């Protein structure tokens, strides 16, 4: 069921999720996206360009972050706009992997347009990895 715009308040948490990533996740994403940059699956290559290790694809992190919003609104077509700034990498340890955490809060409500702005806090190891992550959703 679609959320009711008039029942929302700025600051409401509307969705939360944790996304575990493994090196296998990165290889599968590389295959699906066609992004086979070796910094996403080989430590030696990542370290040769000054990284401390393999990191998740930025677009994978971005895609995971909006999924709780899509689940909450019930239809991906309700997402009118989605933007982020990449602020920090998500390093994926070969053994422990990584977990990306997402909290989605109502940031603004436009009753006339039937649109809510959902602000996303996206973290890895307690640090924000996507800045100014916002989705605008149609709740008409």
C-alpha distance (Angstrom), angle and dihedral (degrees) to the residues before:
residue distance angle dihedral
X1 . . .
X2 3.80 . .
X3 3.81 114.4 .
X4 3.80 115.1 -108.5
X5 3.80 111.7 -116.2
X6 3.82 94.9 -149.8
X7 3.80 90.1 55.9
X8 3.81 92.7 58.7
X9 3.78 127.0 93.4
X10 3.78 127.6 -164.5
X11 3.79 106.5 -97.4
X12 3.82 96.1 31.0
X13 3.80 113.1 139.2
X14 3.80 103.9 -131.3
X15 3.81 100.4 174.2
X16 3.79 142.7 7.7
X17 3.78 131.0 -175.8
X18 3.78 143.6 164.2
X19 3.79 120.8 -145.6
X20 3.80 117.8 -161.5
X21 3.80 114.5 -151.9
X22 3.78 128.9 -163.4
X23 3.77 132.8 -179.6
X24 3.81 86.1 -100.5
X25 3.83 88.5 57.6
X26 3.80 89.5 55.1
X27 3.79 94.1 49.2
X28 3.80 90.9 48.5
X29 3.80 90.9 49.0
X30 3.81 90.4 48.8
X31 3.79 89.2 54.6
X32 3.79 93.2 47.4
X33 3.80 95.2 45.0
X34 3.79 100.4 34.8
X35 3.83 90.3 -126.3
X36 3.79 102.4 133.1
X37 3.80 97.4 164.6
X38 3.81 101.9 151.4
X39 3.84 93.2 -135.2
X40 3.80 84.4 79.6
X41 3.79 96.4 60.4
X42 3.84 111.7 11.8
X43 3.80 121.8 70.1
X44 3.80 93.5 -162.3
X45 3.81 92.5 56.1
X46 3.81 93.1 43.7
X47 3.81 90.6 50.4
X48 3.81 92.0 46.6
X49 3.82 89.0 63.4
X50 3.81 93.8 47.1
X51 3.80 101.1 -93.3
X52 3.78 121.3 131.3
X53 3.80 90.8 -130.4
X54 3.78 147.2 -43.3
X55 3.77 115.7 -27.9
X56 3.78 133.9 -160.7
X57 3.78 119.0 -105.5
X58 3.80 110.3 -94.7
X59 3.78 91.3 -132.2
X60 3.80 90.5 52.5
X61 3.80 89.9 54.4
X62 3.81 90.2 46.2
X63 3.80 91.8 49.7
X64 3.79 93.6 48.5
X65 3.80 91.4 49.3
X66 3.81 95.3 58.5
X67 3.82 95.2 45.0
X68 3.83 95.5 85.7
X69 3.82 88.4 54.1
X70 3.81 91.3 50.1
X71 3.81 89.9 49.2
X72 3.82 91.0 48.7
X73 3.83 95.8 50.3
X74 3.80 91.4 41.7
X75 3.80 97.6 -136.7
X76 3.83 128.5 61.5
X77 3.82 89.6 -145.8
X78 3.83 88.2 69.2
X79 3.82 89.6 68.6
X80 3.80 101.8 93.6
X81 3.79 98.5 176.6
X82 3.78 136.7 2.2
X83 3.79 126.5 -174.7
X84 3.79 136.9 167.4
X85 3.78 141.2 170.6
X86 3.76 116.5 -134.5
X87 3.81 105.4 -128.8
X88 3.82 106.9 162.6
X89 3.80 135.8 9.0
X90 3.79 124.5 -111.1
X91 3.79 106.4 -129.4
X92 3.80 113.0 -153.7
X93 3.80 112.9 -151.0
X94 3.80 115.1 -141.9
X95 3.83 91.7 -126.7
X96 3.81 107.7 21.9
X97 3.79 97.8 34.4
X98 3.80 116.1 -162.1
X99 3.78 138.2 -88.2
X100 3.79 123.2 -141.1
X101 3.82 112.9 -157.3
X102 3.79 124.3 -157.2
X103 3.80 130.8 -166.8
X104 3.81 116.6 -177.1
X105 3.82 118.7 -159.8
X106 3.77 133.1 176.6
X107 3.81 105.3 -103.5
X108 3.80 100.6 175.2
X109 3.79 140.1 -4.5
X110 3.80 126.6 -147.1
X111 3.81 105.5 -169.2
X112 3.80 93.5 -178.3
X113 3.80 93.7 54.9
X114 3.86 93.6 35.5
X115 3.80 88.8 -127.0
X116 3.79 132.0 134.3
X117 3.79 123.9 -164.4
X118 3.78 110.1 -140.0
X119 3.79 115.9 -157.6
X120 3.78 115.6 -151.8
X121 3.78 125.9 -152.0
X122 3.79 105.9 -159.7
X123 3.79 117.8 -174.5
X124 3.77 142.7 173.6
X125 3.82 119.8 -168.5
X126 3.80 89.1 -8.9
X127 3.81 95.0 -56.2
X128 3.79 124.9 110.6
X129 3.82 110.6 -112.2
X130 3.81 100.0 178.0
X131 3.78 119.1 46.1
X132 3.79 126.1 -157.6
X133 3.78 89.3 6.9
X134 3.79 106.1 176.0
X135 3.78 136.5 161.5
X136 3.79 124.6 -167.1
X137 3.80 112.7 -149.1
X138 3.79 131.5 -167.0
X139 3.80 111.2 -132.1
X140 3.83 98.3 174.3
